[in-house]
């Protein structure tokens, strides 16, 4: 009979190593780069550190370990086959997952039951950091259940995209107690440059959702403006330079511009057929989180609702753009223009 993860963990005498072990669960576009920065900088600071990776796709974990060991031969890194094993192995557990369902599954079925089964002193010294962008109520419920085990937890969603994750320049918007924030700060500083304590549990997510609401709307109007400029015969690089130096400046025009050759010297996703950025499907998810929160809060969201509708139409009408960077909304608008069609946004009426 195969030993349980708990017995395997104890048989390997990992209890003494747990304080120096760091687990990262979720190696998608963002998670991969975040884990790489965290592990490499922690390894440079303490070469006896041990690292654990875990992903629902085994090949992702294997690929990460191979690449990490090429850069840092001799580093102690291993693969956990489940969130349970990752929690058993490490005192610090970071998760970066797609959305609410995955967070509920990973924590409710793996991390939290494992914390409950640990000796009290081990659970009490465990820190969980979740950088997923998800529903605020789900995050607060998960955090409450983690805290009931004696462990600490913060929600720490990020801003900065894949580029920021790779460069280690992310902004972390943190929700949780002051003590948990202080525990998490050193690890977050290895992955980002701005670490902001926004308030209690869920506050970091609230701030992130508000930020992405603005970003999602901006990216669409930047696509509209760049397309209009093209129709007027303007050089995209000139137009981008003008707007970046004027009152219309924003990240979507100066960093994530959707038109190839508009940002000389930079390499936004549009230069790679919109690969390697923040997926349109994820932006649609975030717009949905914003509109759901606005309904609960009773605040109007006319532009947010329109943007959500447009991203949904992008994916419905051009499914291949769902996994490409959300700046590919420009391609959707361009195609409509070439076909002589207009975007039709449907509003609910009272």
N, C-alpha and C positions, 0 to 999 in steps of 0.2 A: 504494500500500500504506500502511495506517495505521501510523504510527511506534509502536514499543513504548513502554511507560510510561517505561523508562529513557531512551530517546532524547528523548522528549517532555520529560522532566524536565531533561535536560542542555540541550536546545535553548532552554528557557525560562530558563536560567542561574539555576537555583534552588539550586545548591550553596552559594553564599554566604549564602542566606537560611535554610538548613536549621537552624542553631542557634537561630534565633528563630521557628521554626515548630513548631506543636503539632497533632498529629493525634488525633482521637477517633473510634474505630470502634465503632459500636453505639449507635443513638439510640432505644432503647426508652423505657419510662416512666422508668426510673432514669437511663439514659445521657443522655437529652435534658437533664434538669435538671442533671446533673453537668457535662456539657459547657458548658452555658450559664453556670454559676457559674465554671468554670475560665477560659473565654474572656473573660468580662466583667471578671473581676478581673485577669487577666493584661493585658488591653487597657488597663485603668486604670493599671496599673503601667508598662507599656511599650507605647506606642501604635504602635510599629513592628513589633509581633508579627504573625505570620501564623497563621491558623487553618485547619485542614482537617477536614472531616467526611466520614464514610463509613458507609453503611448498606446492607444488602441490599435495602432498599426505597428506591429513588431519591427518591420523594416525601418521605420522612422527611428526607433531607438537604436537599432544596430548601426544605421548610417551615422547617427550622431556620435556614438561611441568611437567608431572607426575614424571619423574626422577629428574628433577631440584628441585621440591618442596620437594621431599623426603630428599634431601641433604640440602636444604635451606628452611625450613618451614617458611612461612610468607613472602617470597619474592614476589614481585609484578611482575607477569608474565602473559601474555595473548597471545591469538592466533589471528592473522590477517588472514582473509580468502582470501586476495588478496594483491599484491604488492601496490595497491592504498591505502588500509587501513594501511599497514605497513608504508607508507610514510606520511600519515596524522598523524599517532600516534607518530612519532619519528623525532627528529632533525638529528639523525645519522642513516643511513641505510647501512647495509653491505649485499652484495650479494655474494653467492658462488654457481654458476650454472654449468651445464654440459658443455656448449659450446656456440658458436656464436648465433644459433637460439634462444636459451632460453634467452640470454642476450638481444637480440633485442626485443623479446616479452615482457619481464619483464619491460624493461626501456621504449621502444617506446609506449607500450600500457598501462602501469601502472604508473611507477614512473614519467616519464617526463610530461605527461598530468596533473598529480596531482600537480607537482611542479608549472606548469604554472597556475593552478587554485588557488594556495595559495596566500594570501596577500604577497606583495613584501618582507616585512621584514622577514616573515617566510621562504620563498624560499631562501632568501639570507643567512640565518643562517643554512641551511641544508647542510650536508656533505654526499656524497655517496662514498662508498668504494666497488669496485668490485674486488673480488679475483679469478674470473673465468680465466682459460686459454683459450683464444679465438683468433680469427683473429685480427691482429693489426689494420687494417683499420676499422673494425667494432667497435673496442674499441674507436678509435679516433673519429669516427662519433658520437657514443653515448655520449662520454665525451663533445664534442662540443655542442650537443643539451642540455645536462644538464647544462653546463656553461651559455648557453644563457638564462636559466631561472633565473640566479643569484646565483644558488647553486654552491658548490664546488664539485670536483670529482677527485679521483685518481684510476688508475688501480694498483692493488696490488696482482698479482699472487704469489703463494707460492711454496717453495721447502721444502721437508722434509717428505712428505707422511702422511699417516694416523697416523703412529707412532709419528711423530713430531707434528701433530695436537693435538693428545691426551696429549702429554707431554708438550705442550706449547713451543716447541723449534723450530718452523718453521722459515724459512727465508722469509721475504717479499721483493719482488723486485718491487719497487714503481715507477710509472710514473705519472707525474702531476706537477703543479706549486709548487714552494717552499712553498708558504703559505698553499696550500692544504696538502702538505706533513706534515707540522708542525701540522696541525689540526688532521691529521689521525694518527700521530705517537703514541700518548698515547693509542689509541684503539688497534693498531697493536701490541704494546708492551705487551698487555695482552694475546696475542695469539702466539707470537713468540719471539725469542731471537735476531735475526738479522733483522734490518729494513734498507734497502739500497735504497736511492733515486737515481734512474738510469738516470733520465732526464725528459723531458716533456712527455705529454700524449702518451701512447703507448710504452715508453721506458722500463717499467717494463715487459711488455709482450714480447718485443723483447729479453730481457735478459732471461726470463723464457723459451722461445721457444728454444733458443740456449742451455740452460742447459739441457732441456729434450731431445734435439737431441743427446747430448753426452750420457745421461743416457740410452736412448733407444738402442743405439748401444752397449754400455757397457754390458747391461743385456744379450744381445744375446751372445756375445763372452764369458762372464762368464759361461753361460749355456754350450757353446761348450767346454770350458776348463774343467769344472767339469765333463762333460760326458766323455771326453777323458781320464781324470785322472781315472775315474771309470773303463774304459775299460783296463787301464794299471795296475789296481789292487791297486790304491792308496786309502787310507782311506780319505773320504771327509773332515773330520775335520783336518787331517794333511795337505792336499792340501790347504784348506782354510786358515790355519794358515801360511803356507809358502808364499802364494800369498799376504796375508794381511801384511806380513812383508817384502815384496819385491816390485819391481818396478811395478808389475801388480795390486797393491792395488787400490781399488775404493769402493764406497758405495755398489755397486752390489755384491761384494764378501764378504765384511766384515760386512754388515748389512742386505742386502736383498738376501743373498745366496739362490739359488734355490733348494739346496739339503738338505733334512731332516738330522738332527744330525750333520751338518757341523759346526754349531756355538753353542757349549755348553754354556749354561747359557743365551742364547738369544732365542727369539721366532719370527723368521721371518715368513711370510705368508706360506711358504712351510710346516711348522710344523702344520698348520691348513688346510691342503688340499688347500693351496693358497687362502684362504678366508681372507677378511679384509684388503686387500692392495689396490694398485693402479691398477685398472682394465686394462686388455689388450686392451679392446676397447678404453679406454681413451688414452692409449699410442699410439695406431694407429692414433687417432685423432691428437695428438700432433706431430707425425711424419709427418702427412699430412700438418699441419700448417707450419712446417719447410721446407718441400719441396716446398710448394706454395711460401713462402717468398724467398727461394733461386732462384726460377724462376723469380720473380719480380726483385730481386737484381742482377741477372745474375751471381751468384756464383755456382761453382760445388758442388754437394752433393752426391758423389757416394756411400758412406757408409750409409748415411741417406736414400737414395732411396732404397738401398738393405734392410735395416732394415724395412722400411715401407712395402715393399713387403713381408717380412717374417712374420711380425705381421698380415698382411692381410691374408696370407695363414694359419696361426694358427687359426684365427677365422673362415675362410671358411671351413677348414678341420676338426676342433674340436671346434664347436660353444660353447660348455660349458666353454671353456677357455676364452671366450670373457669377462665374468664378473669376472673372477678370477684374482689374481694379475699377473702383466705382467711377473714376474719371471717364471710363468708357461710355458713360451716359452721353458724352459728346458724339460718339459714333452713332448712337441711336438717333440723336437729334439730326445729325448729318444725313443719315439714311432717310429719315422722314422728309428732310428738305429736298433731297434728290428725287424723291417719289412724289413731291408736291403735296405732302400731307402735313397736318398739324397735330400737336399733342392735345388730346382731349382729356381734361381732368374732370372727373365726376365728383361733385360735392353732394353730400347728403342735405336734404331740405327738411326743415321742421314740419 
